[in-house]
Each structure stands twice: as C-alpha cells, then as structure tokens.
Amino acid sequence: MSSNLGVVELTIALHRVFDTPKDKLIFDVGHQGYVHKILTGRADEFDTLRKHKGLSGFLKRSESEYDCYEAGHSSTSIAAASGFEFSKKYTGNTQKVIPIIGDGALTGGMAFEALNFLGGFRDHQPIIILNDNEMSISENIGYLSRILNDVRGRKLYKKTKSGVSRILPRFLKKLTYKVERGIKGFVSANNIFDDLGFSYYGPINGHNVKELLKYLKIAKNSNKPCVIHVLTEKGKGYAHSENDKQGIWHGVAPFNIESGISLKEKKQNQHSWSTIISEYMINYAKQNQKFGVVIPAMIAGSSFIKYQQLFPDRIHDVGIAEQMAVTMAGGLAMNDVDVFVPIYSTFIQRAYDQVNHDVARQNAKVVFGIDRAGLVGADGETHQGVFDIPLLRPIPNMKIVHPRNAEEAFKLLNYAFKVNTGPICVRYERGTVEYDLTNEITDEISDLSWETLEQGANATFIAFGSILDKVRTELKELNVEVIDAKSIKPLDTETINRVINKNKQVFIYEESQILGGFGSSVLEYMAQENLQVNVTLFGIKDQYVEQGTKEELLQELGLDKESIINKIKNTL
C-alpha cells in the first residue's frame, strides 16, 4: 500500500511523457505498480485486486499490454531492461526502456550487476528511475550534487552542449563525457552512477509533477544511459503509512481508514508462526551469547522487531540480498557462532547456490527458518512457498523439518541448535497458531522420528504441519492411521517399513509441489527397497498457483479438508 501512495505523481508523469505501451515501463516488483494499473484501464476491476480470479497484486503480462514484464522478486528490473534494450538490435524497435527501481531493491546484487553492464554501453539509452523514499538507501546518495543537475536541467545548457557536440571533431567528442564528469567531480564529487557510466539527474522531488516532467523529458531526449533519482515519501497522503518506519504498511489486510486499525480480530493466544519462531530466538539469545540472526530485509515481516529491540547488536540486516545473508551466515557458523536465518520460502530460491555450496557443501551449522512455507494466499504465484522442498531436498547434508504446532516447533529448534551439526531448514506456515507465550519454552529435544497421532487399520495418512490437526478426528472415524511426518528429510524409514508391511492404502499429503517433493521422496525410497503398496499423493501438480484466500486455493487444488476426507472415503 505505502509504496503505491508514494509513486502517484511519478507514475502519472511517466505515462504522460512516454508512449506506453510502445515504450516499456519495467517495475521492480509490483508493490509500486497499482497506480499504473489504474491508469491503464483496470480501475473498474480494482476491487478484485489480490482476490481469487481477480487482478494480480503484481504486474501480469496476461492482464494488460501495458505490463511488459512480471517481476517475481526485487532487484530484477535493470537486468530485465538490459534485455529489452538489447532486443532493439534484433527487432529494429525504437522504444524507450524505463526500469523503475526502489532504493531498497537497489541493495540487491543483481541490480549492481546490471548497472555495471549497462553503464558500459554508451550506444544504449535506458532511463533508470531510482524511486528513493530514504528508508533503505545510504544517506550520501541523498546528498548528491545538485549544482550540476540544475545546470543539466537548463534547456540552454542542453542546447549549447548539443551544438558544440555537432561541430567537435570525432576524437574530441569522446572526451566531452570525461570532461563533464571531471567538472562534476571537482564541484561536488561523483556518485556511483556517474562512476558506472550513467548521466545522473537528481535528487528531485518525486511529488512535484512539473519537476518530474522536466527531467523525464530531458532523459527521453538524451543519447546516454540515464539515472533519475526521485525522492518520494512512502505512504504519501495517509498519515498512518507516512509515519510507518518499520514496513508495517507495506502490505496490509482490510483496515479502518480513520483509525488505521486492522479489521481482523485477533484471538487470545493466537500468534503468527513468525512470532512463535522469533520468541524462541529471543529465549535462545538470552541463554547463548554466541548466537546471532542474519536477515535479508525482513525484520518486520519475519516478526523480529522485538528481538531487534532486545538484541540490536545480534541481528544483521543485509538488505534485499538473500545470497549475502546465506553466505554470511555460513561464515558465522564456521567461527562457532550459532546463527539463524529467517527467510521466506519464496526468497530462499534466490540463494540456492549459496545454500548448496557455501553452507551445505561445507556442512556449516546454519539454521534456516523457512517462513511462509506453503500457500500464502493473496500474494499469488510469485510468493507461494511451494518450491523449497523440491529445491532443498536433493542437497547433501541438508535436513528439513516442519512442525504442526508451537510446542513441536520448539522441540525441533532445540534439535537444530543443540544436537544437529550441519544445515537444517525449519519450515513454518503463514498463519496463526495457538500458544500461551507466558509459558516457558520447553527444553525437550525432538528425535525427528515420525509420530503416530491416531491408530487405524483401514489406511494410513501421512502429512506434516497444521493440516494434521484439521483432519485427524474425521480420519479416526474412518479408522485411518494418522502420522505426523515432521522430518521431511531424513525420512523415518522404520515407520515407512512398518506402514507398508500393513499392505493397506497409503495417502501422503503436502502443501507443496508434488514433483520432487515429500511424497516423491517416499516413493523413491520404496522403489529403491523394492517395497510395494498403493500410494495416493495429495499435492500441487505441475503448475503455478495464483492469488486468492488460502481456503479458496486449497479447495481449487483439492487440498482442503473436505476434499481430503472425500477422496479417502471414495478410495476406501
């Protein structure tokens, strides 16, 4: 929400200056793309935003010809713009390419890789819009030279420079950029964009339409790669979001407009899974001085604000840089520091190489908190946490666990920190779980063996996570054995052997991709051991899952409680 309120004037100015959809606006993630959606013919559908079968919460090519690129995660826009820009060599198109990137997203390594690449080509003219709300970027970028930018903005200067360029000999033309850069360095000091080869304009007021139009037109007519540094106020026009310095208003559920208070009722002793995990870390930090948290720009999202207040020197926010977070955690672990890395399931994909080579290959003791594991609802296909199991399961030395309740989470975390000696992923869902935080956190340690929750002779149901407590009563009535497979890797092969020896139907459930997932691992083990029994897999097939409430999506996928019970009834 806040991101969109901050770019109203900027988005209007961009559409006024550039000829979209011919010219390409490439938004870095879709959090700042809602105004763009309204301006491009989707205002009448806006009440369906982030709803099932409605408008996506992100840019989506199938929605509109004005959405030329779909950012899954941040820091991709400049790299994507490189492809759009270089496509001109093949297609003969003359469109302008305008990536819009936030200051927080600029901390991502991919953004710097793309800046380094594009800045080296003077014959390409991408126009990079740096939308800076001064919440994430270093302060010195906010104090870059205004003197030369004022000069660059003068029509007379542009006209004179253009005229001089036409009469100069070719070998002198190549010197003009160096001379200009040298003058700027003498007057005020160059910044990173100058050093990488861009013509830099700014910082300018992102809420002044007249000023925005002026610089956008200058950049449009330029023959060089440009960066326009725009200062905006996140949440502009709404006091509650304007005053938010923790990212609480980044994405919000329905709320009262006057008070800003969420309309969602919070039940007593109901806490988010993220809060449960962070409470454990607070308790562990109190008992262990050699313990720290490395987190990629998600202190609020992963519920670590309280932890940060209590242990400001033992939490390291590296920005939107998941690769950096993972490798740094590995370095800490190799120096005998216990380390926890809370990271959304959808974001762990961005650091796969680092998880593999920098942590697991060296068997470093890093405890990963795989937050938002499973379906996440309205965030849609870019954020569904359904790929981490197939990605992480093949990695040697890696363990993967998933608790069904808070008490089990604490026992598994005790195992992770007090017994395990290598990397381990503790998955937990988006949603709430019941627990009284006034209780002491248990010292009991899980042994990773699977737990039989209900006995049954007709069939066996194997799953992990919160689904177990939702279906166990009905399955007990059907005389179906219910097993909590809290350890996804390693498998509890002793329990699998016992179940298969019963020679009864087996149902395996996971709120994840079937391909390469938990059920696949059980079938692989059975094939290797030449074990045979009828197995039915519940899971997500070879598809992306779009937005909607979690309940709607589970029902559509046949993974809700009613679908599970009906399928088992019909099979029996």
Wavefront OBJ file of the C-alpha trace (Angstrom):
o trace
v 0.000 0.000 0.000
v 2.586 2.572 1.148
v 4.762 2.068 -1.923
v 1.875 2.938 -4.229
v 0.837 6.061 -2.365
v 4.404 7.269 -2.763
v 4.508 6.977 -6.560
v 1.219 8.577 -7.637
v 2.772 11.696 -9.183
v 5.729 9.755 -10.580
v 3.504 7.217 -12.336
v 1.289 9.929 -13.819
v 4.368 11.773 -15.099
v 5.829 8.596 -16.632
v 2.647 7.876 -18.563
v 2.424 11.486 -19.688
v 5.984 11.649 -21.048
v 6.366 8.181 -22.517
v 4.343 6.489 -25.239
v 3.197 3.354 -23.466
v 2.752 0.521 -24.234
v 5.272 1.103 -27.043
v 7.725 2.499 -24.503
v 8.379 -0.062 -21.787
v 7.831 0.685 -18.107
v 9.523 -2.110 -16.148
v 8.513 -2.059 -12.497
v 10.803 -3.686 -9.971
v 8.234 -5.923 -8.239
v 4.604 -4.878 -8.325
v 4.359 -3.130 -4.970
v 4.616 0.209 -6.770
v 2.513 -0.781 -9.784
v -1.063 -0.204 -8.575
v -1.295 3.377 -9.857
v -0.004 2.085 -13.193
v -2.805 -0.498 -13.229
v -5.441 2.159 -12.570
v -4.093 4.378 -15.341
v -4.025 1.542 -17.878
v -7.683 0.542 -17.962
v -8.091 -1.553 -14.837
v -9.706 0.940 -12.489
v -13.141 -0.684 -12.821
v -11.687 -4.030 -11.697
v -9.619 -2.660 -8.866
v -11.921 -4.024 -6.158
v -10.826 -7.505 -7.278
v -7.150 -6.786 -6.594
v -5.372 -9.746 -4.937
v -8.644 -11.686 -4.879
v -9.354 -15.094 -6.361
v -9.722 -14.805 -10.152
v -9.234 -11.028 -9.849
v -6.402 -8.626 -10.617
v -2.967 -9.769 -9.581
v -1.193 -7.889 -6.812
v 1.806 -7.712 -9.131
v 2.321 -6.805 -12.773
v 0.994 -9.502 -15.082
v 1.520 -9.722 -18.817
v -1.721 -11.581 -19.442
v -3.674 -8.780 -17.739
v -2.599 -5.907 -19.935
v -0.343 -4.991 -22.833
v 0.972 -2.235 -20.569
v 2.531 -4.857 -18.276
v 5.573 -5.776 -20.314
v 7.426 -7.652 -17.586
v 6.447 -9.585 -14.444
v 8.891 -9.179 -11.586
v 8.760 -12.160 -9.275
v 11.068 -10.611 -6.695
v 13.005 -7.377 -6.344
v 16.228 -6.111 -7.912
v 15.445 -7.551 -11.367
v 14.193 -4.521 -13.297
v 17.525 -3.159 -14.543
v 18.655 -6.610 -15.702
v 15.327 -7.100 -17.483
v 15.728 -3.651 -19.033
v 19.067 -4.795 -20.440
v 17.242 -7.489 -22.376
v 14.592 -5.066 -23.614
v 17.247 -2.536 -24.579
v 19.446 -5.002 -26.464
v 16.419 -6.537 -28.211
v 16.405 -3.413 -30.389
v 19.457 -4.767 -32.210
v 17.392 -7.731 -33.338
v 13.954 -6.220 -33.857
v 14.687 -2.696 -35.035
v 12.311 -1.304 -32.412
v 12.910 2.205 -31.143
v 11.035 2.048 -27.839
v 12.331 3.710 -24.720
v 13.088 1.374 -21.848
v 12.376 2.691 -18.348
v 13.045 0.447 -15.327
v 11.639 1.799 -12.042
v 13.538 0.514 -9.018
v 13.220 1.324 -5.322
v 16.105 2.265 -3.084
v 15.638 -0.908 -1.046
v 15.757 -3.066 -4.175
v 18.998 -1.390 -5.199
v 20.715 -3.260 -2.359
v 20.253 -6.494 -4.330
v 23.379 -7.719 -6.076
v 21.608 -8.274 -9.385
v 20.822 -4.560 -9.589
v 24.520 -3.708 -9.331
v 25.448 -6.376 -11.867
v 23.010 -4.843 -14.331
v 24.172 -1.283 -13.624
v 27.737 -2.342 -14.235
v 26.779 -3.983 -17.520
v 24.537 -1.258 -18.940
v 26.813 1.581 -17.933
v 29.468 0.235 -20.248
v 27.383 0.799 -23.399
v 27.158 4.421 -24.481
v 25.059 3.440 -27.509
v 22.141 2.281 -25.357
v 19.860 4.694 -23.522
v 17.908 3.034 -20.719
v 16.277 5.544 -18.374
v 16.540 4.194 -14.832
v 14.160 5.710 -12.294
v 15.511 5.379 -8.758
v 12.483 5.777 -6.505
v 14.109 6.688 -3.206
v 11.937 7.067 -0.114
v 15.064 7.364 2.054
v 14.216 4.323 4.124
v 16.844 1.906 2.847
v 19.483 3.620 0.771
v 22.641 5.172 2.195
v 22.295 8.796 3.165
v 25.121 10.007 0.962
v 23.092 9.195 -2.127
v 20.506 11.641 -0.836
v 23.110 14.441 -0.884
v 24.471 14.055 -4.374
v 25.403 17.127 -6.389
v 22.518 19.474 -7.053
v 24.593 22.170 -8.768
v 25.437 20.314 -11.953
v 21.994 18.723 -12.073
v 20.475 22.195 -12.118
v 22.797 23.063 -14.988
v 21.916 19.880 -16.842
v 18.239 20.702 -16.438
v 18.590 24.052 -18.239
v 17.430 23.995 -21.814
v 20.218 26.415 -22.761
v 22.846 24.071 -21.386
v 21.390 21.118 -23.247
v 21.087 23.104 -26.448
v 24.622 24.543 -26.207
v 26.100 21.179 -25.393
v 24.285 19.598 -28.324
v 25.509 22.317 -30.688
v 29.084 22.030 -29.502
v 28.928 18.278 -29.916
v 27.927 18.653 -33.583
v 30.945 20.805 -34.508
v 33.583 18.978 -32.489
v 35.955 16.571 -34.260
v 35.130 12.928 -33.581
v 38.154 12.314 -31.369
v 37.174 15.277 -29.160
v 33.571 14.128 -28.846
v 34.796 11.140 -26.903
v 36.353 13.482 -24.385
v 33.226 15.519 -23.604
v 31.790 12.958 -21.199
v 35.089 12.701 -19.323
v 35.356 16.476 -19.136
v 31.785 16.796 -17.852
v 32.388 14.084 -15.281
v 35.593 15.748 -14.219
v 33.820 19.085 -13.729
v 31.177 17.413 -11.603
v 33.821 15.652 -9.552
v 35.572 18.970 -8.942
v 32.355 20.765 -7.979
v 30.712 18.162 -5.781
v 32.125 14.609 -6.026
v 30.901 11.921 -8.375
v 28.488 9.238 -7.218
v 28.252 5.574 -8.033
v 26.026 6.169 -11.064
v 28.485 8.600 -12.641
v 31.278 6.148 -11.980
v 29.346 3.369 -13.688
v 28.774 5.445 -16.820
v 25.310 6.978 -16.365
v 24.160 10.547 -16.707
v 22.784 11.228 -13.253
v 19.923 13.654 -12.522
v 18.788 14.328 -9.022
v 17.751 14.070 -6.412
v 14.463 15.633 -7.471
v 11.108 15.984 -5.745
v 9.027 12.957 -6.677
v 5.796 14.690 -5.728
v 6.366 17.746 -7.939
v 4.818 16.864 -11.290
v 6.318 19.870 -13.061
v 9.828 18.953 -11.940
v 9.274 15.292 -12.812
v 8.090 16.142 -16.319
v 11.123 18.369 -16.848
v 13.694 15.713 -16.047
v 11.836 12.862 -17.699
v 11.749 14.858 -20.945
v 15.463 15.617 -20.648
v 16.239 11.941 -20.176
v 13.923 10.931 -23.002
v 15.824 13.173 -25.420
v 19.236 12.168 -24.106
v 21.579 9.968 -26.069
v 23.109 8.377 -22.970
v 22.088 5.874 -20.301
v 20.456 7.887 -17.521
v 19.556 7.602 -13.868
v 16.851 9.887 -12.484
v 16.985 9.930 -8.695
v 13.490 10.676 -7.388
v 12.809 11.378 -3.716
v 9.346 10.222 -2.639
v 7.531 9.851 0.648
v 6.338 6.331 1.283
v 2.633 6.333 2.139
v 2.205 9.921 0.908
v -1.207 11.369 1.806
v -2.137 8.887 4.550
v -0.784 9.730 7.990
v -0.628 6.194 9.354
v 1.503 4.936 6.481
v 3.572 8.142 6.271
v 4.706 7.623 9.870
v 5.498 3.939 9.395
v 9.244 3.330 9.661
v 9.082 -0.450 10.075
v 7.320 -1.521 6.876
v 4.061 -2.431 8.633
v 2.043 -0.657 5.912
v 3.973 -2.289 3.090
v 1.138 -4.767 2.628
v -1.967 -4.727 4.766
v -5.199 -6.607 5.342
v -8.517 -4.682 5.430
v -8.442 -1.859 7.980
v -10.432 1.089 9.306
v -9.437 4.113 7.214
v -9.868 6.650 10.016
v -8.074 4.740 12.771
v -5.733 2.611 10.691
v -6.633 -0.369 12.879
v -6.913 -3.768 11.230
v -10.432 -5.168 10.894
v -9.141 -8.654 11.534
v -9.947 -9.856 15.024
v -7.063 -11.348 16.972
v -8.000 -14.226 19.225
v -6.357 -14.682 22.597
v -3.163 -16.740 22.483
v -3.276 -16.812 18.680
v 0.068 -15.777 17.241
v 1.636 -15.838 13.820
v 4.080 -18.640 13.175
v 6.749 -15.981 12.645
v 6.113 -14.639 16.158
v 6.392 -18.122 17.668
v 9.753 -18.652 15.997
v 11.088 -15.230 16.958
v 10.059 -15.813 20.596
v 12.187 -18.945 20.601
v 15.131 -16.943 19.246
v 14.728 -14.330 21.999
v 14.812 -17.086 24.580
v 17.829 -18.737 22.943
v 19.712 -15.433 22.685
v 19.226 -14.832 26.412
v 20.902 -18.164 27.132
v 23.628 -18.057 24.468
v 25.938 -15.107 23.870
v 27.410 -16.693 20.736
v 24.162 -16.529 18.812
v 23.034 -14.142 16.098
v 20.387 -13.640 13.426
v 21.136 -12.778 9.793
v 18.102 -11.485 7.921
v 17.551 -10.153 4.381
v 15.418 -7.016 4.819
v 12.525 -8.759 6.575
v 12.804 -7.781 10.240
v 9.153 -6.729 10.395
v 7.844 -9.397 8.001
v 9.514 -12.176 9.981
v 8.403 -10.670 13.329
v 11.885 -9.857 14.592
v 11.208 -6.284 15.720
v 11.064 -7.323 19.386
v 14.240 -9.359 19.000
v 15.962 -6.370 17.383
v 14.951 -4.114 20.281
v 16.356 -6.581 22.816
v 19.489 -7.588 20.897
v 20.323 -4.804 18.405
v 23.944 -5.976 18.096
v 22.984 -9.575 17.398
v 20.787 -9.150 14.348
v 22.318 -8.333 10.984
v 20.016 -6.977 8.285
v 21.875 -7.229 4.976
v 19.106 -5.675 2.874
v 17.412 -7.361 -0.058
v 20.391 -9.635 -0.556
v 19.461 -13.239 0.160
v 22.700 -14.586 -1.285
v 24.716 -12.355 1.015
v 22.638 -13.397 4.030
v 23.201 -17.114 3.460
v 26.946 -16.903 2.823
v 27.460 -14.539 5.760
v 25.587 -16.990 7.981
v 27.909 -19.732 6.776
v 30.898 -17.613 7.760
v 29.481 -17.072 11.236
v 28.817 -20.782 11.651
v 32.379 -21.639 10.651
v 33.531 -19.486 13.554
v 31.421 -21.418 16.071
v 28.595 -18.895 16.223
v 25.066 -20.287 16.306
v 23.127 -18.497 13.584
v 19.514 -18.337 12.475
v 18.439 -17.118 9.038
v 14.697 -16.387 8.751
v 13.829 -16.214 5.086
v 10.580 -16.618 3.160
v 10.224 -19.850 1.234
v 9.829 -17.914 -1.995
v 13.067 -15.984 -1.311
v 15.270 -18.975 -0.441
v 15.144 -19.773 -4.152
v 17.272 -16.676 -4.788
v 20.120 -18.037 -2.676
v 20.092 -21.630 -3.859
v 23.724 -21.661 -4.968
v 24.837 -20.222 -1.639
v 22.756 -22.718 0.368
v 24.294 -25.504 -1.683
v 27.962 -24.512 -1.932
v 28.618 -22.010 0.846
v 26.670 -23.767 3.600
v 25.674 -27.373 2.876
v 28.778 -28.451 0.953
v 30.899 -27.276 3.870
v 28.408 -28.734 6.354
v 28.106 -25.435 8.191
v 25.672 -25.386 11.088
v 23.172 -22.813 9.821
v 19.559 -22.995 10.968
v 17.240 -21.680 8.281
v 13.731 -20.579 9.168
v 11.692 -21.189 6.019
v 8.900 -18.698 6.673
v 5.639 -18.637 4.645
v 6.086 -22.308 3.691
v 3.070 -23.489 1.713
v 0.318 -21.388 0.181
v 0.391 -17.708 1.126
v -2.874 -16.547 -0.434
v -3.276 -13.074 -1.907
v 0.394 -12.560 -2.819
v -0.158 -15.103 -5.568
v 2.105 -17.115 -7.797
v 5.281 -15.123 -7.177
v 5.167 -15.766 -3.435
v 3.577 -19.185 -2.894
v 6.010 -21.152 -0.754
v 5.690 -24.413 -2.637
v 9.108 -24.972 -4.216
v 11.519 -25.125 -1.278
v 11.154 -28.861 -0.615
v 11.945 -29.942 -4.204
v 14.826 -27.428 -4.257
v 16.410 -28.239 -0.907
v 15.744 -31.973 -0.618
v 18.474 -33.096 -3.085
v 21.212 -31.118 -1.285
v 23.551 -33.382 0.723
v 23.905 -32.686 4.479
v 20.596 -30.783 4.476
v 17.793 -31.662 6.881
v 14.214 -30.359 6.506
v 11.576 -30.372 9.248
v 8.078 -28.936 9.609
v 6.194 -28.661 12.944
v 2.439 -28.954 13.306
v 2.184 -26.765 16.432
v 4.263 -24.368 18.543
v 5.390 -26.971 21.072
v 6.704 -29.198 18.304
v 8.439 -26.199 16.706
v 10.361 -25.562 19.930
v 11.425 -29.206 20.177
v 12.625 -29.197 16.573
v 14.527 -25.936 17.104
v 16.149 -27.446 20.187
v 17.302 -30.296 17.974
v 18.561 -27.837 15.357
v 20.686 -25.841 17.779
v 21.638 -28.371 20.465
v 22.061 -31.658 18.574
v 22.384 -31.094 14.836
v 25.829 -30.209 13.495
v 25.032 -29.198 9.911
v 22.475 -27.162 7.965
v 18.806 -27.607 8.725
v 15.620 -25.938 7.474
v 12.690 -25.451 9.820
v 9.609 -24.757 7.710
v 6.608 -22.885 9.098
v 3.430 -21.592 7.564
v 1.809 -18.242 7.003
v -0.998 -18.126 9.504
v -1.597 -18.343 13.220
v -1.080 -20.992 15.830
v -2.384 -21.213 19.392
v 0.160 -20.857 22.182
v 0.393 -19.058 25.540
v 3.617 -17.058 25.347
v 3.710 -16.724 29.128
v 4.686 -20.402 29.280
v 8.346 -21.328 29.440
v 9.795 -22.706 26.225
v 10.410 -26.409 26.565
v 13.917 -27.870 26.814
v 12.711 -31.135 25.281
v 14.509 -32.142 22.095
v 12.861 -33.840 19.132
v 14.487 -37.004 17.801
v 12.989 -36.462 14.291
v 11.121 -39.759 14.363
v 7.583 -39.602 12.978
v 4.689 -39.626 15.430
v 1.513 -41.686 15.146
v -1.317 -39.358 16.156
v -4.206 -41.762 15.526
v -4.312 -45.537 15.129
v -6.231 -47.038 12.226
v -6.496 -50.300 10.328
v -8.102 -49.270 7.017
v -5.377 -46.992 5.629
v -2.587 -44.602 6.595
v -2.490 -40.820 6.155
v 0.988 -39.240 6.291
v 1.494 -35.479 6.368
v 3.207 -32.645 8.247
v 2.111 -29.245 9.503
v -1.215 -27.793 10.614
v -3.334 -29.947 8.266
v -2.912 -32.907 10.642
v -4.971 -31.445 13.465
v -7.650 -30.363 10.989
v -8.310 -33.853 9.636
v -7.307 -36.271 12.393
v -10.760 -36.507 14.048
v -12.560 -37.385 10.786
v -9.813 -39.805 9.764
v -10.012 -41.516 13.131
v -13.725 -42.101 12.491
v -12.763 -43.734 9.174
v -10.285 -45.972 11.039
v -7.367 -44.368 9.206
v -3.959 -44.179 10.849
v -2.627 -40.593 11.059
v 1.138 -39.994 11.075
v 2.975 -36.727 11.667
v 5.978 -36.774 9.306
v 7.659 -33.806 10.980
v 11.007 -34.766 9.441
v 10.764 -34.381 5.676
v 14.449 -35.190 5.287
v 15.689 -37.549 6.590
v 12.745 -39.885 6.193
v 11.727 -42.118 9.059
v 12.299 -45.312 7.105
v 11.449 -47.501 10.083
v 7.935 -46.059 10.172
v 7.612 -46.319 6.383
v 8.554 -50.001 6.511
v 6.007 -50.639 9.242
v 3.244 -48.866 7.304
v 3.974 -50.700 4.064
v 4.039 -54.072 5.820
v 0.374 -53.461 6.751
v -0.350 -53.671 2.984
v -3.069 -51.006 3.212
v -3.683 -47.890 1.131
v -1.323 -45.012 1.949
v -2.192 -41.323 1.453
v 0.611 -38.755 1.513
v -0.262 -35.072 1.789
v 1.874 -31.970 1.283
v 1.004 -28.328 0.663
v 3.838 -28.189 -1.841
v 4.828 -29.243 -5.341
v 4.422 -32.970 -5.928
v 7.307 -33.083 -8.401
v 10.418 -33.768 -6.370
v 8.554 -33.223 -3.108
v 8.000 -35.148 0.095
v 5.714 -37.759 -1.463
v 8.237 -38.295 -4.233
v 10.940 -38.987 -1.658
v 8.797 -41.713 -0.051
v 8.128 -43.295 -3.452
v 11.846 -43.139 -4.281
v 12.667 -44.969 -1.068
v 10.037 -47.610 -1.817
v 11.429 -48.145 -5.307
v 14.972 -48.490 -4.004
v 13.896 -51.029 -1.388
v 11.508 -52.817 -3.783
v 8.553 -52.095 -1.497
v 5.059 -52.109 -2.946
v 1.804 -50.634 -1.688
v -0.906 -48.417 -3.173
v 0.022 -44.767 -2.618
v -2.084 -41.675 -3.360
v -0.307 -38.318 -3.384
v -2.029 -35.079 -2.383
v -0.114 -32.024 -3.510
v 0.254 -29.294 -6.092
v 0.663 -30.509 -9.628
v 2.929 -29.035 -12.295
v 1.502 -25.511 -12.141
v 1.791 -22.035 -10.652
v -0.854 -21.107 -8.102
v -2.399 -17.658 -8.477
v -3.859 -15.355 -5.828
v -6.860 -15.939 -3.594
v -7.530 -16.752 0.027
v -5.765 -19.836 1.269
v -9.113 -21.555 1.728
v -10.165 -20.825 -1.873
v -6.859 -22.060 -3.251
v -6.830 -25.256 -1.217
v -10.352 -26.041 -2.380
v -9.448 -25.364 -6.022
v -6.393 -27.624 -5.729
v -8.289 -30.416 -3.954
v -6.165 -29.966 -0.855
v -8.748 -28.667 1.607
v -10.118 -30.726 4.477
v -13.355 -31.689 2.698
v -11.528 -32.800 -0.458
v -9.109 -34.917 1.566
v -11.843 -36.693 3.513
v -13.992 -37.280 0.410
v -11.068 -38.646 -1.580
v -10.136 -41.063 1.181
v -13.757 -42.138 1.669
v -14.191 -42.819 -2.039
v -10.922 -44.732 -2.223
v -11.749 -46.925 0.763
l 1 2 3 4 5 6 7 8 9 10 11 12 13 14 15 16 17 18 19 20 21 22 23 24 25 26 27 28 29 30 31 32 33 34 35 36 37 38 39 40 41 42 43 44 45 46 47 48 49 50 51 52 53 54 55 56 57 58 59 60 61 62 63 64 65 66 67 68 69 70 71 72 73 74 75 76 77 78 79 80 81 82 83 84 85 86 87 88 89 90 91 92 93 94 95 96 97 98 99 100 101 102 103 104 105 106 107 108 109 110 111 112 113 114 115 116 117 118 119 120 121 122 123 124 125 126 127 128 129 130 131 132 133 134 135 136 137 138 139 140 141 142 143 144 145 146 147 148 149 150 151 152 153 154 155 156 157 158 159 160 161 162 163 164 165 166 167 168 169 170 171 172 173 174 175 176 177 178 179 180 181 182 183 184 185 186 187 188 189 190 191 192 193 194 195 196 197 198 199 200 201 202 203 204 205 206 207 208 209 210 211 212 213 214 215 216 217 218 219 220 221 222 223 224 225 226 227 228 229 230 231 232 233 234 235 236 237 238 239 240 241 242 243 244 245 246 247 248 249 250 251 252 253 254 255 256 257 258 259 260 261 262 263 264 265 266 267 268 269 270 271 272 273 274 275 276 277 278 279 280 281 282 283 284 285 286 287 288 289 290 291 292 293 294 295 296 297 298 299 300 301 302 303 304 305 306 307 308 309 310 311 312 313 314 315 316 317 318 319 320 321 322 323 324 325 326 327 328 329 330 331 332 333 334 335 336 337 338 339 340 341 342 343 344 345 346 347 348 349 350 351 352 353 354 355 356 357 358 359 360 361 362 363 364 365 366 367 368 369 370 371 372 373 374 375 376 377 378 379 380 381 382 383 384 385 386 387 388 389 390 391 392 393 394 395 396 397 398 399 400 401 402 403 404 405 406 407 408 409 410 411 412 413 414 415 416 417 418 419 420 421 422 423 424 425 426 427 428 429 430 431 432 433 434 435 436 437 438 439 440 441 442 443 444 445 446 447 448 449 450 451 452 453 454 455 456 457 458 459 460 461 462 463 464 465 466 467 468 469 470 471 472 473 474 475 476 477 478 479 480 481 482 483 484 485 486 487 488 489 490 491 492 493 494 495 496 497 498 499 500 501 502 503 504 505 506 507 508 509 510 511 512 513 514 515 516 517 518 519 520 521 522 523 524 525 526 527 528 529 530 531 532 533 534 535 536 537 538 539 540 541 542 543 544 545 546 547 548 549 550 551 552 553 554 555 556 557 558 559 560 561 562 563 564 565 566 567 568 569 570 571 572
